[in-house]
Amino acid sequence: MMTETTFTPELLDQLLANYEKPEDLTGTDGLFKQLKKALIERALGAELSDHLG
């Protein structure tokens, strides 16, 4: 079940603190790739915890 998530302006400011050019978001080591990696790792960790107890 999905719930609506609100990102606070403070969180967005933290995430974008080092933003200087578009590559900082979409480049090889950009924010989008880092967020995707962190979300996948968190989800996999939760799945493993659920299955292994």
One Martini backbone bead per residue (centre of mass of N, CA, C, O) as a GRO file, in nm:
protein
   53
    1MET     BB    1   0.095   0.037   0.024
    2MET     BB    2   0.046   0.368  -0.055
    3THR     BB    3   0.179   0.678   0.053
    4GLU     BB    4   0.199   0.996   0.117
    5THR     BB    5   0.488   1.196   0.054
    6THR     BB    6   0.675   1.446   0.228
    7PHE     BB    7   0.904   1.691   0.137
    8THR     BB    8   1.097   1.891   0.285
    9PRO     BB    9   1.274   2.172   0.236
   10GLU     BB   10   1.516   2.080   0.407
   11LEU     BB   11   1.575   1.817   0.261
   12LEU     BB   12   1.616   1.939  -0.019
   13ASP     BB   13   1.850   2.121   0.065
   14GLN     BB   14   2.040   1.890   0.143
   15LEU     BB   15   2.040   1.737  -0.132
   16LEU     BB   16   2.118   2.030  -0.294
   17ALA     BB   17   2.384   2.158  -0.176
   18ASN     BB   18   2.588   2.045  -0.431
   19TYR     BB   19   2.450   2.191  -0.656
   20GLU     BB   20   2.570   2.304  -0.998
   21LYS     BB   21   2.481   2.075  -1.206
   22PRO     BB   22   2.312   1.838  -1.380
   23GLU     BB   23   2.521   1.604  -1.315
   24ASP     BB   24   2.458   1.603  -1.004
   25LEU     BB   25   2.188   1.439  -1.072
   26THR     BB   26   2.247   1.252  -1.362
   27GLY     BB   27   2.503   1.133  -1.322
   28THR     BB   28   2.697   0.874  -1.231
   29ASP     BB   29   2.715   1.028  -0.921
   30GLY     BB   30   2.438   1.115  -0.874
   31LEU     BB   31   2.161   1.164  -0.688
   32PHE     BB   32   1.973   0.958  -0.826
   33LYS     BB   33   2.161   0.713  -0.793
   34GLN     BB   34   2.190   0.728  -0.485
   35LEU     BB   35   1.888   0.699  -0.419
   36LYS     BB   36   1.835   0.431  -0.558
   37LYS     BB   37   2.038   0.266  -0.397
   38ALA     BB   38   1.922   0.323  -0.113
   39LEU     BB   39   1.635   0.213  -0.167
   40ILE     BB   40   1.712  -0.075  -0.247
   41GLU     BB   41   1.867  -0.149   0.011
   42ARG     BB   42   1.631  -0.102   0.205
   43ALA     BB   43   1.432  -0.304   0.075
   44LEU     BB   44   1.612  -0.556   0.095
   45GLY     BB   45   1.648  -0.546   0.401
   46ALA     BB   46   1.347  -0.579   0.469
   47GLU     BB   47   1.305  -0.849   0.325
   48LEU     BB   48   1.514  -1.011   0.483
   49SER     BB   49   1.394  -0.962   0.763
   50ASP     BB   50   1.120  -1.092   0.700
   51HIS     BB   51   1.232  -1.381   0.611
   52LEU     BB   52   1.452  -1.423   0.864
   53GLY     BB   53   1.368  -1.242   1.138
   0.00000   0.00000   0.00000
